[in-house]
């Protein structure tokens, strides 16, 4: 049903997005450094729930829209490419503060940690655009079962994002110390991720395939 190219495409997009510093990463890293790994993991639970909510809401709506109006494919593709290009520019531009710089924030109880993780994800425009503009492009309308494809591809994104975020949460303290001693590594990380996102943006923008094929 889902071609290998679609799976690889979603994994690449999910990996590029999760490794680009944004509200989710900043919150999780800050909590992990200031309040410990357990706080980071509880916060990640809220973030994961936010992904599931987006997955349900997006697929239950878009599965109908994309089947009925396949012409929306081009608009969706260009919107996704433009946002990836924007993220690439943010990663490559000089300046900025590392996400692993410790933040001065007070400790919170578990319920608030979970709730803040959930709200941080639900209000994250990067996640909204990923579900609305990027993941749907890898749904093969010709293969049928559009709703099921959307859920499977979204699940792949959630697995990739949660796994990477968990690794970051567990290693946040050590990474912060490591990068503090090696500022040049921060520039390398920005350049690599900016280049990857830029290449994905160009690939989506110049793709001339129709909505009945995967990107």
Secondary structure, 3 states (H helix, E strand, C coil): CCCHHHHHHHHHHHHHHHCCCCHHHHHHHHHHHHHCHHHHHHHHHHHHHHHHHHHHHHHHHHHHHHHHCCCHHHHHHHHHHHHHHHHHHHHHCCCCCCCCCCCCCCCCCHHHHHHHHHHHHHCCHHHHHHHHHHHHHHCCHHHCCHHHHHHHHHHHHHHHHHHHHHHHHHHHHHHHHHHHHCHHHHHHHHHHHHHHHHHHHHHHHHCCCCCCCCC
